[in-house]
Amino acid sequence: MSIHRSSNIRRLRRNIGQSFREVGQSIRTEAREKLRRVRKVPRWVRILRKTYHEYGLKHLMLILILAAYQFLGAGIFYFCE
């Protein structure tokens, strides 16, 4: 009788272990697919990043922001005068 129980327990452990492995594998594959979708950066972002870093767009943006700030301040000052 105890031999029969121990074989049933072993079989249950094996089945549980296999089901956990299958669930874990399906979760892993689903996570990988979602990461592939997340990792793909849109083309316009790649182009903007390249121009920003490689062609000096960051310096141009700083100058444009400074000029806009200057003209905004001049407009407010002219309005107050």
C-alpha positions as YAML, in Angstrom:
chain: A
units: angstrom
residues:
- id: 1
  name: MET
  ca: [0.00, 0.00, 0.00]
- id: 2
  name: SER
  ca: [2.77, 2.48, 0.87]
- id: 3
  name: ILE
  ca: [4.62, 1.64, -2.37]
- id: 4
  name: HIS
  ca: [1.51, 2.59, -4.30]
- id: 5
  name: ARG
  ca: [1.26, 5.89, -2.40]
- id: 6
  name: SER
  ca: [4.89, 6.76, -2.96]
- id: 7
  name: SER
  ca: [4.59, 6.13, -6.70]
- id: 8
  name: ASN
  ca: [1.48, 8.36, -6.80]
- id: 9
  name: ILE
  ca: [3.34, 11.08, -4.90]
- id: 10
  name: ARG
  ca: [6.27, 10.84, -7.31]
- id: 11
  name: ARG
  ca: [3.91, 11.03, -10.28]
- id: 12
  name: LEU
  ca: [2.17, 14.07, -8.79]
- id: 13
  name: ARG
  ca: [5.49, 15.80, -8.14]
- id: 14
  name: ARG
  ca: [6.56, 15.14, -11.71]
- id: 15
  name: ASN
  ca: [3.29, 16.48, -13.10]
- id: 16
  name: ILE
  ca: [3.42, 19.57, -10.91]
- id: 17
  name: GLY
  ca: [7.04, 20.19, -11.87]
- id: 18
  name: GLN
  ca: [6.23, 19.86, -15.56]
- id: 19
  name: SER
  ca: [3.24, 22.18, -15.29]
- id: 20
  name: PHE
  ca: [5.36, 24.80, -13.48]
- id: 21
  name: ARG
  ca: [8.02, 24.51, -16.18]
- id: 22
  name: GLU
  ca: [5.41, 24.94, -18.91]
- id: 23
  name: VAL
  ca: [3.92, 27.98, -17.19]
- id: 24
  name: GLY
  ca: [7.38, 29.45, -16.66]
- id: 25
  name: GLN
  ca: [8.31, 28.85, -20.29]
- id: 26
  name: SER
  ca: [5.12, 30.50, -21.55]
- id: 27
  name: ILE
  ca: [5.70, 33.51, -19.28]
- id: 28
  name: ARG
  ca: [9.29, 33.80, -20.54]
- id: 29
  name: THR
  ca: [8.28, 33.68, -24.20]
- id: 30
  name: GLU
  ca: [5.51, 36.23, -23.65]
- id: 31
  name: ALA
  ca: [7.92, 38.57, -21.84]
- id: 32
  name: ARG
  ca: [10.47, 38.25, -24.65]
- id: 33
  name: GLU
  ca: [7.86, 39.12, -27.27]
- id: 34
  name: LYS
  ca: [6.77, 42.18, -25.31]
- id: 35
  name: LEU
  ca: [10.39, 43.29, -24.86]
- id: 36
  name: ARG
  ca: [10.96, 43.02, -28.60]
- id: 37
  name: ARG
  ca: [8.01, 45.33, -29.18]
- id: 38
  name: VAL
  ca: [9.24, 47.78, -26.55]
- id: 39
  name: ARG
  ca: [12.84, 47.80, -27.74]
- id: 40
  name: LYS
  ca: [11.96, 48.88, -31.28]
- id: 41
  name: VAL
  ca: [12.45, 52.65, -31.33]
- id: 42
  name: PRO
  ca: [10.45, 54.62, -33.91]
- id: 43
  name: ARG
  ca: [12.41, 55.83, -36.92]
- id: 44
  name: TRP
  ca: [11.80, 59.53, -36.28]
- id: 45
  name: VAL
  ca: [13.25, 59.18, -32.78]
- id: 46
  name: ARG
  ca: [16.36, 57.50, -34.17]
- id: 47
  name: ILE
  ca: [16.81, 60.26, -36.78]
- id: 48
  name: LEU
  ca: [16.26, 63.00, -34.18]
- id: 49
  name: ARG
  ca: [18.70, 61.36, -31.80]
- id: 50
  name: LYS
  ca: [21.36, 61.06, -34.49]
- id: 51
  name: THR
  ca: [21.01, 64.67, -35.60]
- id: 52
  name: TYR
  ca: [20.90, 65.86, -31.98]
- id: 53
  name: HIS
  ca: [24.12, 64.12, -30.97]
- id: 54
  name: GLU
  ca: [26.17, 63.86, -34.15]
- id: 55
  name: TYR
  ca: [25.38, 67.07, -36.03]
- id: 56
  name: GLY
  ca: [25.36, 69.59, -33.19]
- id: 57
  name: LEU
  ca: [21.61, 70.10, -32.94]
- id: 58
  name: LYS
  ca: [21.96, 70.38, -29.17]
- id: 59
  name: HIS
  ca: [23.98, 73.59, -29.56]
- id: 60
  name: LEU
  ca: [21.51, 75.00, -32.06]
- id: 61
  name: MET
  ca: [18.59, 74.21, -29.74]
- id: 62
  name: LEU
  ca: [20.29, 76.01, -26.84]
- id: 63
  name: ILE
  ca: [20.88, 79.09, -28.98]
- id: 64
  name: LEU
  ca: [17.26, 79.07, -30.22]
- id: 65
  name: ILE
  ca: [15.91, 78.76, -26.67]
- id: 66
  name: LEU
  ca: [18.15, 81.62, -25.53]
- id: 67
  name: ALA
  ca: [17.01, 83.81, -28.44]
- id: 68
  name: ALA
  ca: [13.35, 83.03, -27.77]
- id: 69
  name: TYR
  ca: [13.82, 83.85, -24.08]
- id: 70
  name: GLN
  ca: [15.53, 87.13, -25.00]
- id: 71
  name: PHE
  ca: [12.74, 88.22, -27.36]
- id: 72
  name: LEU
  ca: [10.08, 87.21, -24.82]
- id: 73
  name: GLY
  ca: [11.81, 89.34, -22.18]
- id: 74
  name: ALA
  ca: [12.15, 92.23, -24.63]
- id: 75
  name: GLY
  ca: [8.45, 92.00, -25.48]
- id: 76
  name: ILE
  ca: [7.44, 92.04, -21.82]
- id: 77
  name: PHE
  ca: [9.78, 94.98, -21.13]
- id: 78
  name: TYR
  ca: [8.39, 96.92, -24.15]
- id: 79
  name: PHE
  ca: [4.83, 96.21, -23.01]
- id: 80
  name: CYS
  ca: [5.58, 97.51, -19.49]
- id: 81
  name: GLU
  ca: [7.24, 100.74, -20.78]
...
